[in-house]
Amino acid sequence: MTCWIGIDPGVKGAIAFLWDNGRTLVFDTPTVEVKKTRRDYTIGHMRLLLEGPKGDGLTTHVAIERSIPMPQQASNTTWLAGRGQGLWEGLVAGLGYPYELVTPQQWRKAMGLVAGQEKGAS
């Protein structure tokens, strides 16, 4: 059996699991409120989510959305997005899963989403 994992590494992102038998699960990125206006990653919970599909005879592939800094973003927003990508990459690599970084355009096309659809359609 094969499990594909898709990760939006943002602090408001998510992780999706898709198995070849049609089963799907989606979770918000595990975070905790550290200030009224700021959240941070809970790395232990991130790892637990990734360990879930690990098992004998299971092939796992991971796609992590590439964080792309935008000139209009605040520097702390850009930093947090890069931090999230790095945390997910480290956890995935540490668990021995093969992975690739993909742009939003790449994964949306692969999932059959029409250009111009809002993020909620994803």
N, C-alpha and C positions, 0 to 999 in steps of 0.2 A: 504494500500500500504506500501511497505517496501523500505527503502533506506539503502544501505550499503556504508559506507565511509571508504576508505583506505588512510592512511597517511604515507608518507615517511617524517619523521620529520627534515631531513637535510635542511640546508639553500639553497641547490640546489635541494631540494626535490619537492614533489607535493602532491596534495590531489585529490582523485578520488571519484566520486559519481556514484553509480550504483543502479538503481531502478529496481524493479521486472517487470516493463513493458518494459524493454529493453533500457530505456534512460540512457545515460552516459554523464558525464561532467568531465573534468580534468583541473586543474589549477596548475601552478607553485606555490610553497610556496611564500607567500607575503613577500618580502624583500625590503630593501632600501640600496643603496650604502652609507656607512659611511666613507669609505676611498677608494682610487683607487683600493686597493687590498682586501677590506673587505666589506661584506654585513651583515646586521642584520635583524632580524625578525620585521615585522610591525604587532604587536599584534592585533590592532584594525581591520585590514583587515583579519587576520586569523579568528577572531571571526565572522565577517560578512559572510565569506564563510561557516562557520559551522552553522550559523543561517538560511542560505538559505533553507535547506530542512525541517525546523521545521514547523509543521502544525498539524491541527486536523486530527486524524485518521492515521497519518503517524508513522510507527514504524521505528526507526533508530538504526543501529548497527555500531560501529566504531572499526576498527582495526588500531593500531598504530605500525609501525615497531619499534622494540626494538633497541635502540642504543647500539652497542657493541663496547667498546674501543679496538683498535688494537694497539699492541706494537709499530709498526712502524709509527703510526700517531703522528703528533705534538700535544703537550698538548692543545694548543688553539683549534685545530680541534676537539679533543675529548670533550673538555669542551663545545664547541658550539653545537655539536651533542646532548649531554646530556641536554643542555639548551632547544634545540628545542623540544626534547621529553617531557620534563617537561612542557613547555608552552602549547603544544598540549593537554597533559593529563589534565592540569588544566582547559583549555577552554572547553574541552569535558565534564569533570566532572561537571563544573559549569553550563553547559547547560542541565545537567541531562541525557546525553546519556550513555547507557551502552557501555563499551569498553573493549578491551583486547589488551595486548602487544603481538606481534607476531614476530618471527624471519623471516628473508628474506626467509629461506628455507620453513617455514610453509606457507607463503602467496603465494609463487611461486608454490608450490605443489597444493594448493587449487585452483589456477587459471589455472592449467593445463600446466604450463610452463615446458619445458624439462630442466633437469639439464645440466648446462654448457652453456646455452644460455646467450648471453650478456645482460646487463641491459636494453639496448635499446629495446629488445624484450618484455620487461615488459609493 
